[in-house]
Amino acid sequence: MKKGDVVSFDKNWKNREETYYNHWTSGDPINQIQFAFYNHWITFKSIIDETKIFNGGKKVLEVGAGRGSASAFFSENGYQTTLLDSSDEILKAAKTIFQKNKLTANYVSGNALSLPFDNESFDIVFSIGLLEHFDDVLKPISEQIRVLTKGGIWFGYIVPEMKNNVQKEFIWINDILKTFQSTEKREVSKETVYRTSYGSQHYNEILEKLNVKNINISGIYSVPMISHSIDFPFSLMNKKAEEVLVNKFKEIFRQRREKGILNPWLCEEDYGNALLVWGTK
């Protein structure tokens, strides 16, 4: 990770109202980020269910958990959930969100380069939007594999710098929204967060070096992000606009399923807003 990025993350968490957005919901998603995390969960769960050599354990760790939006789904479904993050500020936010929604978890302040857990402590280990911030991803991934039980599943949800994916066709919409937003109110500026552009081949080589088995890679997040500010942390539009957008996404998914696409959240690597890599130990 580039020097200073932990500071950048902390500043963003402290200065943005998005810090306390709740991207988990037990009901229907009401905005595009709830829709995204709901589909992350559906995708993770289907992979867990289909991986026959999985040992059946229920201990899960999210590294770089942030608000714990994905972990909330695991907690809701009976997993013993641990959230680890280097930012005490965001762990406080995560705990507030979990307690408000009667969800349980362990909250651990720690560094992704040296996880404070014994070997083979968790049955599922994952991160969302973490690995792209490291120039050298071998160390953080090796640490996650170290604490994973034999037969357990590892997920890496990665958001590399991309310019030619689904988002490129909608840049003009976001540019218009930025113009409207600038006339309504002045927001606290966001700190720039460094990210790499590593693709599937790079992560595949790392996982093979670590003897990870059953490696799979796919594009994920197959719809555009629409907002005046899609940079971390994501800013939502108004409630009505989000409702209209989510309904449009649901219709797009319905059409894709009619064409035989079993999981319309997954897509070609170059099309998605992110990359999903997974395998077993």
TORPAVEX-128393 format. One record per residue: residue in three letters; x, y, z of N, C-alpha, C, O, CB in turn. Coordinates in pm, whole numbers, padded with zeros to 5 digits, always signed. Glycine has a CB too. Example, Ala and Ser with C-alpha at 12.3 -4.5 7.8 and 13.67 -1.06 7.14 Angstrom:
2
Ala+01319-00569+00780+01230-00450+00780+01320-00330+00780+01424-00332+00846+01131-00447+00905 Ser+01285-00225+00708+01367-00106+00714+01290+00003+00787+01341+00114+00804+01408-00060+00572 
END
This chain:
281
Met+00086-00120+00000+00000+00000+00000+00089+00124+00000+00188+00130+00073-00097+00001+00124 Lys+00054+00221-00080+00131+00344-00084+00125+00417+00050+00022+00419+00117+00079+00436-00196 Lys+00237+00474+00087+00245+00546+00214+00140+00657+00218+00125+00734+00123+00386+00603+00234 Gly+00070+00665+00330-00028+00771+00348-00170+00728+00321-00264+00802+00352+00005+00885+00261 Asp-00189+00609+00263-00325+00572+00228-00412+00541+00350-00532+00567+00347-00323+00453+00138 Val-00352+00486+00456-00430+00465+00578-00482+00598+00629-00596+00607+00675-00345+00393+00686 Val-00398+00701+00622-00439+00836+00662-00552+00885+00573-00647+00946+00622-00321+00933+00656 Ser-00543+00858+00442-00647+00901+00348-00780+00834+00381-00885+00899+00381-00606+00869+00203 Phe-00775+00705+00409-00896+00633+00446-00958+00694+00571-01078+00721+00575-00866+00484+00469 Asp-00877+00716+00673-00928+00771+00798-00992+00908+00780-01098+00936+00835-00816+00781+00900 Lys-00927+00993+00700-00983+01126+00675-01119+01117+00606-01212+01190+00639-00887+01210+00590 Asn-01129+01024+00509-01256+01008+00439-01365+00958+00533-01478+01006+00529-01241+00912+00322 Trp-01329+00862+00618-01428+00810+00712-01474+00918+00810-01592+00925+00846-01372+00690+00789 Lys-01381+01002+00854-01414+01103+00954-01494+01219+00897-01575+01279+00968-01288+01155+01017 Asn-01471+01252+00770-01525+01376+00714-01648+01359+00626-01703+01458+00577-01420+01444+00637 Arg-01692+01236+00604-01801+01215+00509-01925+01160+00578-01915+01075+00666-01757+01121+00397 Glu-02042+01208+00538-02166+01155+00593-02189+01010+00549-02265+00938+00612-02284+01242+00551 Glu-02122+00969+00441-02136+00832+00392-02087+00727+00492-02120+00610+00481-02062+00816+00261 Thr-02006+00771+00589-01950+00677+00686-02058+00593+00752-02036+00474+00776-01871+00753+00793 Tyr-02171+00651+00781-02277+00578+00852-02388+00529+00759-02495+00491+00807-02337+00666+00959 Tyr-02364+00529+00629-02457+00462+00539-02464+00314+00578-02362+00252+00608-02414+00479+00390 Asn-02583+00260+00577-02599+00117+00606-02626+00045+00474-02736+00055+00419-02716+00092+00708 His-02528-00026+00424-02543-00093+00295-02597-00236+00309-02609-00308+00210-02410-00096+00224 Trp-02630-00277+00433-02695-00406+00455-02844-00382+00475-02884-00282+00535-02634-00481+00578 Thr-02925-00473+00426-03068-00468+00452-03123-00609+00455-03083-00694+00376-03142-00384+00346 Ser-03215-00634+00546-03280-00766+00553-03397-00773+00456-03453-00881+00433-03328-00795+00696 Gly-03436-00659+00399-03546-00657+00303-03497-00629+00163-03381-00657+00130-03649-00552+00344 Asp-03583-00573+00080-03544-00539-00057-03449-00418-00055-03473-00324+00020-03668-00510-00145 Pro-03344-00421-00136-03254-00306-00144-03327-00181-00190-03411-00187-00280-03138-00336-00239 Ile-03296-00067-00127-03364+00058-00163-03271+00155-00234-03314+00263-00276-03422+00124-00039 Asn-03143+00118-00248-03050+00201-00324-02948+00111-00393-02941-00009-00364-02980+00305-00233 Gln-02870+00168-00482-02781+00087-00566-02669+00019-00489-02621-00086-00531-02722+00174-00673 Ile-02625+00076-00376-02519+00012-00300-02575-00102-00216-02509-00205-00201-02447+00114-00211 Gln-02693-00087-00161-02758-00201-00097-02780-00312-00199-02761-00430-00169-02893-00159-00033 Phe-02820-00275-00319-02839-00372-00427-02708-00445-00456-02707-00566-00479-02892-00302-00554 Ala-02597-00371-00456-02467-00431-00483-02428-00530-00374-02390-00643-00404-02360-00323-00497 Phe-02437-00488-00248-02395-00578-00140-02489-00697-00126-02444-00806-00089-02389-00502-00008 Tyr-02616-00679-00154-02707-00793-00156-02662-00896-00259-02661-01016-00232-02851-00747-00185 Asn-02624-00848-00377-02579-00941-00483-02440-00997-00454-02411-01110-00495-02578-00870-00618 His-02354-00922-00384-02228-00981-00338-02258-01102-00250-02200-01209-00267-02143-00875-00259 Trp-02350-01083-00155-02384-01191-00063-02443-01311-00136-02403-01425-00109-02483-01141+00043 Ile-02536-01288-00227-02597-01397-00303-02489-01474-00379-02493-01597-00387-02704-01343-00401 Thr-02392-01401-00435-02284-01465-00510-02194-01546-00418-02163-01661-00447-02201-01360-00586 Phe-02152-01487-00306-02068-01560-00209-02140-01686-00161-02081-01794-00156-02032-01469-00089 Lys-02266-01670-00126-02341-01782-00069-02354-01896-00171-02342-02012-00134-02481-01736-00024 Ser-02379-01863-00297-02393-01967-00398-02262-02042-00418-02262-02163-00439-02440-01907-00530 Ile-02149-01970-00412-02018-02035-00426-01990-02124-00305-01941-02236-00321-01907-01929-00441 Ile-02022-02075-00186-02003-02155-00064-02086-02283-00072-02037-02392-00039-02042-02074+00062 Asp-02211-02271-00116-02301-02387-00124-02255-02488-00228-02272-02609-00212-02443-02342-00156 Glu-02195-02437-00337-02157-02525-00447-02018-02588-00430-01985-02682-00501-02161-02448-00576 Thr-01938-02535-00336-01802-02586-00317-01808-02708-00226-01811-02695-00104-01708-02477-00257 Lys-01810-02825-00286-01838-02948-00212-01730-02985-00112-01758-03053-00013-01857-03062-00308 Ile-01603-02940-00135-01499-02977-00041-01492-02880+00077-01408-02897+00166-01365-02982-00112 Phe-01579-02780+00078-01582-02686+00190-01611-02761+00319-01697-02849+00322-01688-02575+00166 Asn-01539-02727+00427-01548-02804+00550-01672-02777+00634-01690-02838+00739-01428-02778+00632 Gly-01756-02687+00590-01882-02664+00658-01875-02573+00779-01975-02554+00847-01938-02792+00700 Gly-01758-02516+00807-01742-02429+00923-01815-02297+00909-01853-02258+00798-01597-02404+00948 Lys-01833-02228+01021-01914-02106+01022-01839-01985+01076-01901-01886+01116-02039-02129+01104 Lys-01705-01992+01078-01627-01878+01126-01575-01799+01006-01506-01854+00920-01509-01926+01216 Val-01609-01671+01001-01576-01589+00885-01502-01462+00927-01535-01400+01029-01703-01554+00805 Leu-01404-01424+00848-01326-01302+00872-01333-01213+00750-01309-01257+00638-01178-01336+00905 Glu-01367-01084+00773-01356-00984+00667-01238-00894+00700-01234-00831+00805-01488-00901+00653 Val-01142-00887+00609-01022-00806+00627-01042-00672+00558-01082-00667+00441-00896-00879+00572 Gly-01015-00563+00629-01044-00431+00574-01194-00412+00565-01247-00372+00461-00979-00412+00436 Ala-01263-00441+00674-01409-00457+00671-01486-00328+00653-01600-00331+00606-01454-00521+00797 Gly-01426-00214+00688-01504-00090+00677-01628-00098+00762-01621-00134+00879-01541-00063+00531 Arg-01742-00064+00705-01870-00068+00777-01916-00211+00804-02004-00233+00887-01977+00006+00699 Gly-01857-00308+00734-01901-00447+00751-02027-00480+00675-02104-00567+00717-01922-00476+00896 Ser-02050-00411+00564-02176-00431+00490-02193-00574+00442-02303-00628+00448-02181-00337+00371 Ala-02085-00637+00395-02094-00777+00352-02100-00870+00472-02175-00968+00471-01975-00813+00262 Ser-02020-00841+00574-02019-00924+00694-02156-00929+00761-02191-01028+00825-01916-00872+00793 Ala-02233-00823+00747-02366-00819+00809-02453-00933+00756-02532-00991+00832-02434-00683+00781 Phe-02439-00967+00628-02517-01078+00572-02473-01211+00632-02556-01297+00661-02503-01082+00419 Phe-02341-01228+00652-02292-01349+00716-02345-01358+00859-02391-01464+00902-02138-01353+00715 Ser-02339-01247+00933-02387-01245+01071-02536-01279+01077-02580-01358+01161-02361-01108+01135 Glu-02612-01220+00986-02756-01245+00982-02786-01393+00959-02888-01444+01005-02822-01159+00873 Asn-02698-01461+00887-02721-01600+00851-02646-01699+00941-02622-01813+00902-02680-01622+00708 Gly-02612-01655+01060-02563-01746+01162-02414-01773+01164-02370-01864+01234-02630-01870+01147 Tyr-02335-01696+01089-02190-01713+01090-02129-01637+01207-02176-01529+01243-02129-01665+00957 Gln-02025-01694+01268-01947-01626+01371-01854-01529+01299-01754-01571+01241-01868-01727+01462 Thr-01887-01402+01303-01828-01303+01214-01728-01213+01284-01754-01162+01393-01937-01218+01152 Thr-01612-01193+01221-01509-01103+01273-01478-00997+01169-01453-01029+01052-01381-01181+01312 Leu-01479-00871+01211-01445-00758+01125-01309-00705+01167-01288-00672+01284-01553-00646+01133 Leu-01216-00697+01074-01085-00639+01102-01063-00518+01013-01089-00523+00893-00971-00743+01081 Asp-01015-00409+01072-00983-00289+00994-00873-00211+01067-00861-00218+01189-01109-00200+00973 Ser-00794-00138+00990-00687-00056+01049-00740+00076+01103-00670+00147+01175-00578-00030+00947 Ser-00865+00109+01067-00925+00235+01109-01018+00213+01229-01123+00150+01215-01002+00300+00993 Asp-00979+00265+01344-01067+00257+01461-01195+00335+01439-01301+00300+01491-00995+00309+01586 Glu-01185+00443+01359-01301+00527+01332-01411+00447+01263-01528+00456+01302-01261+00647+01245 Ile-01375+00369+01161-01478+00296+01087-01525+00174+01164-01640+00131+01147-01425+00255+00951 Leu-01440+00116+01249-01486+00004+01332-01594+00050+01430-01687-00024+01460-01367-00058+01410 Lys-01580+00174+01480-01684+00229+01566-01815+00243+01489-01922+00213+01541-01640+00366+01622 Ala-01805+00289+01364-01924+00302+01280-01986+00165+01255-02108+00150+01262-01890+00371+01147 Ala-01903+00066+01225-01953-00069+01199-02026-00123+01321-02134-00181+01309-01838-00162+01160 Lys-01967-00105+01440-02029-00155+01562-02164-00088+01586-02260-00153+01627-01938-00131+01683 Thr-02171+00043+01561-02298+00115+01575-02404+00059+01482-02517+00036+01523-02278+00265+01548 Ile-02366+00035+01355-02460-00018+01256-02506-00158+01295-02625-00188+01288-02395-00020+01116 Phe-02412-00243+01336-02448-00381+01373-02540-00382+01494-02641-00452+01494-02322-00462+01403 Gln-02506-00307+01598-02588-00307+01719-02728-00253+01692-02826-00303+01747-02522-00225+01828 Lys-02736-00151+01608-02866-00093+01574-02955-00196+01506-03077-00193+01522-02848+00028+01483 Asn-02895-00287+01430-02971-00387+01356-02971-00524+01422-03008-00625+01362-02917-00399+01216 Lys-02927-00526+01551-02927-00650+01631-02845-00761+01565-02885-00878+01566-03070-00698+01654 Leu-02732-00724+01509-02638-00818+01450-02516-00828+01541-02480-00731+01608-02597-00776+01305 Thr-02452-00945+01543-02338-00964+01631-02211-00986+01550-02214-01043+01441-02362-01083+01725 Ala-02099-00941+01605-01968-00958+01540-01858-00928+01640-01882-00867+01744-01955-00867+01415 Asn-01738-00972+01607-01618-00931+01679-01551-00821+01598-01545-00828+01476-01521-01052+01701 Tyr-01500-00717+01667-01441-00603+01600-01294-00595+01641-01262-00577+01759-01517-00471+01635 Val-01204-00608+01543-01062-00615+01572-00987-00508+01495-01000-00499+01372-01007-00755+01539 Ser-00909-00427+01565-00823-00329+01502-00692-00398+01466-00625-00454+01553-00799-00206+01594 Gly-00654-00393+01338-00534-00464+01299-00489-00431+01159-00559-00362+01084-00556-00611+01310 Asn-00373-00480+01125-00308-00452+00997-00322-00573+00905-00297-00686+00947-00160-00416+01018 Ala-00360-00550+00781-00378-00659+00685-00249-00731+00653-00252-00844+00604-00439-00606+00559 Leu-00134-00668+00680-00005-00729+00650+00042-00823+00760+00137-00899+00741+00098-00622+00628 Ser-00023-00818+00874+00013-00905+00986-00111-00929+01070-00132-00863+01172+00128-00843+01072 Leu-00193-01023+01028-00321-01047+01094-00300-01103+01234-00221-01195+01253-00407-01142+01010 Pro-00370-01049+01332-00351-01090+01472-00429-01215+01508-00500-01218+01609-00391-00977+01565 Phe-00417-01320+01426-00490-01444+01448-00398-01564+01428-00300-01556+01354-00613-01453+01355 Asp-00430-01674+01494-00354-01797+01477-00379-01857+01339-00477-01824+01272-00391-01898+01586 Asn-00290-01946+01297-00309-02020+01172-00442-02095+01175-00484-02146+01279-00192-02119+01148 Glu-00507-02101+01059-00629-02179+01040-00737-02146+01144-00794-02235+01207-00596-02327+01047 Ser-00764-02018+01159-00864-01970+01255-01003-01951+01196-01102-01947+01269-00818-01841+01315 Phe-01012-01940+01061-01140-01905+00999-01170-01998+00881-01081-02042+00809-01138-01760+00952 Asp-01299-02026+00863-01345-02113+00755-01367-02038+00625-01360-02096+00517-01473-02184+00796 Ile-01393-01909+00636-01410-01822+00520-01334-01693+00549-01352-01633+00655-01562-01794+00490 Val-01251-01650+00456-01180-01523+00469-01203-01444+00341-01188-01497+00231-01027-01546+00497 Phe-01240-01317+00356-01263-01237+00236-01229-01091+00262-01219-01046+00376-01408-01250+00190 Ser-01212-01019+00153-01196-00874+00159-01269-00813+00040-01282-00876-00065-01045-00833+00159 Ile-01316-00692+00058-01386-00619-00047-01321-00481-00061-01322-00402+00033-01539-00607-00017 Gly-01265-00454-00180-01205-00323-00203-01082-00298-00119-01062-00186-00071-01306-00216-00178 Leu-00999-00400-00099-00879-00387-00018-00751-00408-00098-00661-00325-00096-00884-00484+00096 Leu-00743-00520-00169-00617-00564-00229-00565-00471-00337-00444-00467-00362-00633-00701-00286 Glu-00653-00396-00401-00608-00306-00508-00527-00188-00454-00468-00113-00532-00727-00254-00586 His-00524-00172-00323-00449-00061-00264-00305-00099-00229-00231-00017-00176-00520-00011-00140 Phe-00266-00224-00259-00131-00271-00230-00053-00294-00359-00101-00362-00450-00136-00401-00147 Asp+00066-00236-00366+00154-00266-00479+00197-00413-00477+00199-00479-00580+00278-00175-00477 Asp+00232-00462-00358+00273-00600-00340+00161-00674-00269+00145-00662-00148+00407-00610-00259 Val+00083-00752-00344-00034-00818-00285-00002-00954-00228-00088-01017-00165-00143-00831-00389 Leu+00121-01003-00248+00156-01135-00197+00141-01142-00045+00084-01238+00007+00300-01170-00236 Lys+00190-01042+00026+00186-01046+00171+00044-01044+00227+00012-01131+00308+00264-00930+00227 Pro-00042-00949+00188-00177-00951+00246-00256-01076+00208-00333-01126+00290-00253-00830+00201 Ile-00237-01127+00085-00309-01249+00049-00254-01369+00126-00331-01453+00172-00300-01274-00103 Ser-00121-01378+00140-00063-01490+00213-00109-01492+00358-00128-01598+00416+00090-01485+00206 Glu-00126-01374+00418-00176-01366+00554-00320-01417+00563-00356-01487+00658-00168-01222+00606 Gln-00402-01382+00464-00540-01430+00464-00547-01581+00446-00630-01648+00507-00620-01360+00355 Ile-00460-01635+00361-00457-01780+00341-00403-01849+00467-00449-01958+00501-00370-01817+00219 Arg-00309-01787+00534-00252-01846+00657-00359-01871+00762-00358-01975+00827-00145-01755+00714 Val-00450-01776+00780-00551-01789+00886-00674-01867+00840-00769-01883+00917-00593-01651+00935 Leu-00673-01915+00718-00785-01992+00662-00768-02140+00693-00657-02194+00681-00795-01970+00509 Thr-00875-02206+00732-00870-02350+00760-00854-02429+00630-00890-02381+00523-00997-02395+00836 Lys-00799-02548+00642-00788-02636+00526-00928-02672+00478-01014-02712+00556-00706-02765+00560 Gly-00949-02656+00348-01082-02677+00292-01169-02554+00294-01279-02554+00240-01151-02785+00366 Gly-01119-02447+00357-01196-02323+00364-01189-02244+00234-01109-02274+00146-01146-02238+00479 Ile-01275-02144+00224-01286-02064+00101-01231-01924+00123-01257-01860+00225-01433-02056+00055 Trp-01153-01878+00024-01101-01743+00023-01164-01666-00093-01169-01715-00205-00947-01743+00011 Phe-01211-01544-00063-01266-01454-00164-01185-01325-00166-01154-01269-00060-01417-01424-00138 Gly-01150-01279-00284-01091-01147-00300-01175-01066-00398-01177-01094-00518-00944-01157-00348 Tyr-01243-00965-00347-01321-00873-00430-01234-00751-00451-01206-00677-00356-01461-00836-00364 Ile-01192-00728-00574-01087-00631-00605-01142-00525-00701-01214-00557-00796-00963-00702-00668 Val-01109-00400-00676-01158-00289-00759-01039-00217-00821-00998-00112-00773-01245-00189-00675 Pro-00982-00273-00928-00864-00210-00990-00902-00084-01067-01019-00059-01094-00793-00309-01085 Glu-00801-00004-01100-00824+00109-01189-00866+00056-01326-00791-00020-01389-00696+00200-01201 Met-00984+00094-01373-01035+00046-01501-01095+00164-01577-01158+00251-01518-01141-00066-01482 Lys-01074+00166-01709-01124+00277-01790-01219+00233-01900-01287+00317-01959-01009+00351-01850 Asn-01224+00104-01929-01302+00060-02044-01409-00043-02008-01446-00126-02091-01210+00002-02149 Asn-01457-00038-01885-01560-00133-01843-01699-00073-01862-01715+00025-01935-01539-00173-01696 Val-01798-00132-01797-01937-00087-01811-01952+00061-01777-02042+00128-01829-02029-00170-01722 Gln-01866+00113-01691-01879+00249-01644-01855+00354-01753-01908+00464-01747-01783+00272-01530 Lys-01775+00318-01853-01734+00418-01952-01853+00475-02030-01847+00590-02074-01635+00356-02049 Glu-01959+00397-02047-02075+00442-02124-02164+00538-02045-02258+00596-02101-02155+00323-02171 Phe-02135+00554-01915-02224+00633-01830-02151+00751-01764-02207+00817-01677-02285+00545-01723 Ile-02028+00776-01807-01951+00887-01751-02025+01019-01769-02024+01104-01680-01813+00895-01815 Trp-02088+01036-01884-02156+01162-01912-02271+01189-01816-02298+01303-01780-02208+01162-02056 Ile-02339+01082-01773-02449+01098-01677-02393+01148-01543-02447+01241-01484-02527+00965-01657 Asn-02286+01084-01498-02226+01125-01371-02171+01268-01378-02174+01341-01279-02114+01028-01332 Asp-02121+01306-01495-02073+01444-01512-02186+01545-01497-02169+01651-01437-02006+01460-01648 Ile-02303+01511-01552-02420+01599-01537-02461+01608-01391-02491+01716-01341-02539+01547-01623 Leu-02463+01493-01322-02501+01492-01181-02405+01575-01096-02448+01641-01001-02506+01349-01128 Lys-02277+01573-01130-02179+01657-01059-02214+01804-01072-02202+01881-00977-02038+01631-01112 Thr-02258+01844-01192-02294+01983-01216-02412+02025-01129-02410+02133-01069-02327+02005-01363 Phe-02516+01941-01123-02631+01971-01039-02592+01978-00892-02636+02068-00819-02741+01867-01058 Gln-02508+01883-00848-02468+01879-00708-02392+02003-00667-02409+02053-00555-02384+01756-00680 Ser-02309+02054-00756-02227+02170-00721-02311+02295-00700-02267+02388-00633-02124+02196-00830 Thr-02433+02299-00756-02521+02414-00738-02608+02400-00613-02668+02498-00569-02608+02433-00860 Glu-02615+02278-00557-02702+02254-00442-02630+02274-00309-02682+02341-00220-02759+02114-00449 Lys-02510+02214-00295-02436+02229-00170-02289+02197-00193-02251+02129-00288-02495+02136-00060 Arg-02209+02248-00105-02065+02224-00115-02028+02111-00019-02052+02122+00102-01983+02354-00083 Glu-01970+02005-00070-01933+01892+00013-01786+01899+00055-01706+01968-00008-01960+01761-00061 Val-01754+01827+00162-01615+01813+00202-01546+01728+00096-01596+01621+00060-01602+01748+00345 Ser-01432+01774+00045-01363+01701-00061-01313+01567-00010-01286+01550+00109-01248+01784-00116 Lys-01301+01472-00102-01252+01339-00067-01102+01329-00089-01048+01383-00185-01325+01232-00148 Glu-01037+01258+00002-00896+01229-00016-00880+01127-00129-00959+01033-00139-00834+01176+00116 Thr-00779+01145-00212-00751+01049-00318-00691+00922-00258-00596+00928-00181-00657+01111-00423 Val-00748+00808-00295-00700+00679-00245-00631+00604-00358-00690+00583-00464-00817+00596-00186 Tyr-00509+00564-00336-00428+00496-00438-00481+00356-00466-00522+00284-00375-00281+00487-00393 Arg-00479+00318-00596-00516+00180-00632-00436+00136-00753-00394+00219-00835-00668+00169-00660 Thr-00414+00006-00765-00340-00051-00877-00436-00091-00989-00558-00079-00975-00257-00174-00830 Ser-00380-00138-01100-00461-00182-01213-00437-00330-01244-00461-00374-01356-00431-00097-01337 Tyr-00389-00407-01145-00361-00548-01169-00488-00623-01210-00595-00604-01152-00301-00612-01044 Gly-00472-00710-01312-00584-00791-01359-00576-00934-01309-00500-00964-01217-00589-00791-01508 Ser-00655-01021-01369-00672-01158-01321-00542-01238-01323-00517-01317-01232-00775-01228-01404 Gln-00460-01219-01426-00338-01298-01437-00247-01276-01316-00187-01371-01265-00264-01263-01565 His-00236-01152-01272-00149-01120-01159-00196-01193-01033-00115-01253-00962-00146-00968-01134 Tyr-00327-01189-01006-00379-01254-00886-00374-01406-00898-00351-01475-00799-00523-01208-00859 Asn-00395-01457-01018-00387-01601-01038-00246-01653-01006-00230-01757-00943-00425-01637-01183 Glu-00145-01579-01050-00006-01619-01024+00024-01619-00874+00091-01709-00824+00092-01525-01096 Ile-00026-01520-00803-00005-01512-00658-00070-01632-00589-00009-01695-00503-00061-01380-00602 Leu-00194-01663-00626-00266-01772-00562-00202-01907-00592-00196-01994-00505-00412-01773-00608 Glu-00153-01925-00714-00083-02049-00747+00044-02063-00664+00077-02172-00619-00050-02054-00897 Lys+00114-01953-00643+00236-01954-00562+00204-01995-00418+00287-02056-00350+00304-01816-00564 Leu+00085-01961-00372+00043-01993-00235-00030-02127-00226-00084-02163-00122-00047-01882-00182 Asn-00031-02201-00338-00092-02335-00343-00243-02334-00317-00299-02430-00264-00024-02426-00242 Val-00307-02224-00353-00453-02218-00343-00512-02306-00453-00464-02306-00566-00506-02071-00356 Lys-00617-02382-00419-00678-02474-00513-00809-02418-00568-00865-02324-00513-00702-02609-00446 Asn-00855-02478-00677-00986-02443-00735-01001-02293-00757-01102-02233-00721-01099-02494-00644 Ile-00898-02233-00817-00899-02088-00840-01001-02052-00949-01003-02113-01056-00757-02039-00880 Asn-01083-01954-00920-01181-01902-01016-01172-01750-01018-01146-01687-00916-01325-01948-00980 Ile-01194-01693-01135-01188-01547-01151-01302-01502-01241-01329-01564-01344-01050-01503-01209 Ser-01368-01393-01202-01478-01341-01284-01489-01191-01265-01452-01137-01160-01611-01409-01247 Gly-01541-01124-01366-01584-00987-01348-01708-00987-01260-01783-01084-01259-01612-00918-01483 Ile-01731-00880-01187-01846-00869-01098-01891-00723-01094-01814-00633-01128-01812-00921-00954 Tyr-02014-00700-01053-02076-00566-01050-02099-00523-01195-02030-00436-01248-01986-00461-00973 Ser-02197-00586-01256-02219-00576-01401-02312-00464-01444-02359-00462-01557-02274-00705-01450 Val-02339-00369-01354-02420-00251-01388-02341-00126-01351-02249-00135-01269-02560-00253-01315 Pro-02373-00011-01408-02296+00110-01379-02324+00166-01241-02430+00141-01183-02324+00215-01483 Met-02229+00243-01190-02248+00321-01069-02290+00461-01111-02219+00528-01185-02117+00323-00980 Ile-02405+00505-01063-02461+00634-01105-02468+00727-00984-02542+00702-00889-02601+00615-01168 Ser-02391+00836-00989-02388+00930-00878-02305+01051-00918-02228+01045-01015-02331+00865-00749 His-02320+01161-00844-02232+01275-00864-02093+01249-00809-01999+01324-00839-02291+01399-00798 Ser-02077+01141-00729-01947+01111-00668-01937+00961-00641-01982+00913-00536-01927+01192-00537 Ile-01878+00886-00736-01868+00741-00719-01736+00700-00656-01716+00582-00627-01884+00672-00853 Asp-01645+00796-00634-01518+00763-00569-01541+00725-00423-01642+00763-00363-01420+00881-00580 Phe-01446+00650-00367-01457+00609-00227-01458+00730-00134-01376+00820-00151-01342+00516-00190 Pro-01550+00733-00034-01665+00646-00020-01780+00693-00108-01801+00813-00124-01709+00639+00126 Phe-01855+00600-00164-01959+00628-00262-02069+00718-00204-02112+00698-00090-02020+00496-00312 Ser-02114+00816-00282-02224+00905-00241-02351+00866-00315-02352+00854-00437-02188+01053-00270 Leu-02458+00847-00241-02586+00810-00302-02658+00933-00357-02633+01046-00315-02675+00738-00200 Met-02748+00907-00453-02839+01012-00501-02956+01023-00404-02957+00957-00300-02889+00982-00647 Asn-03055+01106-00438-03171+01117-00351-03254+00988-00354-03239+00905-00445-03258+01238-00392 Lys-03339+00971-00256-03411+00846-00234-03492+00802-00356-03490+00684-00392-03503+00860-00114 Lys-03562+00895-00419-03646+00861-00534-03561+00816-00652-03594+00718-00718-03733+00980-00574 Ala-03452+00887-00678-03364+00850-00790-03305+00711-00768-03294+00632-00862-03252+00954-00806 Glu-03266+00681-00644-03210+00549-00613-03315+00440-00634-03284+00332-00685-03158+00545-00469 Glu-03437+00467-00596-03546+00370-00614-03568+00339-00762-03582+00223-00801-03677+00422-00551 Val-03570+00443-00845-03588+00425-00989-03474+00343-01047-03496+00254-01129-03598+00562-01060 Leu-03352+00373-01005-03234+00303-01057-03235+00156-01017-03206+00070-01100-03107+00370-01007 Val-03266+00127-00892-03269-00013-00846-03374-00093-00924-03349-00207-00961-03300-00020-00694 Asn-03489-00034-00949-03592-00103-01027-03545-00129-01169-03577-00233-01228-03722-00021-01029 Lys-03469-00036-01225-03414-00056-01359-03314-00170-01358-03314-00254-01449-03346+00073-01409 Phe-03228-00176-01256-03132-00285-01246-03203-00420-01234-03161-00519-01294-03039-00263-01125 Lys-03310-00424-01156-03385-00549-01140-03442-00596-01275-03444-00715-01304-03499-00531-01037 Glu-03488-00501-01355-03542-00535-01486-03430-00587-01577-03450-00683-01652-03611-00414-01550 Ile-03314-00523-01572-03199-00570-01650-03163-00713-01611-03136-00797-01697-03076-00477-01630 Phe-03164-00742-01482-03133-00877-01434-03237-00978-01482-03204-01089-01521-03124-00879-01280 Arg-03364-00937-01478-03470-01027-01525-03448-01064-01671-03464-01180-01709-03609-00962-01507 Gln-03412-00966-01752-03388-00991-01893-03267-01081-01914-03269-01168-02002-03368-00859-01967 Arg-03163-01062-01836-03043-01146-01848-03075-01291-01809-03026-01384-01872-02929-01091-01759 Arg-03155-01309-01706-03191-01445-01665-03274-01514-01773-03261-01635-01794-03269-01443-01532 Glu-03359-01439-01839-03437-01495-01949-03348-01544-02062-03387-01633-02138-03537-01392-02001 Lys-03230-01485-02074-03134-01527-02176-03045-01642-02129-02955-01685-02201-03048-01409-02217 Gly-03071-01692-02008-02997-01806-01958-02878-01774-01871-02800-01863-01838-02952-01886-02070 Ile-02862-01647-01831-02751-01609-01743-02793-01638-01599-02881-01571-01546-02712-01458-01762 Leu-02730-01736-01535-02772-01780-01403-02747-01675-01296-02831-01654-01208-02700-01908-01365 Asn-02632-01608-01303-02601-01503-01206-02565-01377-01283-02450-01360-01324-02485-01546-01111 Pro-02661-01288-01304-02635-01166-01384-02546-01065-01315-02512-00962-01375-02766-01100-01419 Trp-02506-01090-01192-02414-01002-01123-02270-01025-01167-02185-00936-01160-02426-01021-00972 Leu-02243-01148-01215-02112-01183-01267-02106-01154-01417-02209-01153-01484-02079-01331-01239 Cys-01986-01131-01469-01972-01092-01609-01828-01113-01654-01746-01166-01578-02015-00944-01630 Glu-01797-01073-01775-01659-01078-01822-01572-00982-01740-01619-00878-01694-01651-01042-01973 Glu-01446-01019-01723-01356-00940-01640-01349-00795-01684-01353-00705-01600-01217-00999-01642 Asp-01339-00769-01814-01323-00633-01864-01451-00551-01860-01448-00430-01887-01271-00638-02003 Tyr-01563-00615-01827-01691-00544-01827-01731-00496-01688-01788-00388-01673-01800-00633-01884 Gly-01702-00575-01587-01747-00543-01452-01675-00427-01388-01565-00389-01430-01732-00662-01365 Asn-01737-00370-01286-01673-00264-01208-01568-00319-01113-01489-00243-01056-01777-00187-01129 Ala-01567-00450-01094-01471-00512-01003-01436-00651-01051-01489-00700-01151-01527-00518-00860 Leu-01344-00713-00977-01294-00846-01010-01315-00934-00887-01281-00895-00776-01140-00842-01053 Leu-01373-01053-00907-01389-01148-00797-01300-01268-00822-01307-01334-00926-01538-01191-00782 Val-01215-01296-00723-01123-01410-00729-01152-01499-00609-01168-01448-00498-00972-01364-00731 Trp-01161-01630-00630-01184-01716-00514-01117-01852-00534-01085-01893-00646-01334-01734-00490 Gly-01096-01920-00423-01034-02051-00426-01041-02115-00289-01098-02057-00196-00888-02041-00471 Thr-00985-02235-00276-00989-02308-00150-00848-02344-00105-00755-02352-00186-01076-02434-00163 Lys-00833-02366+00023-00702-02401+00080-00687-02552+00090-00583-02600+00135-00685-02337+00219 
END
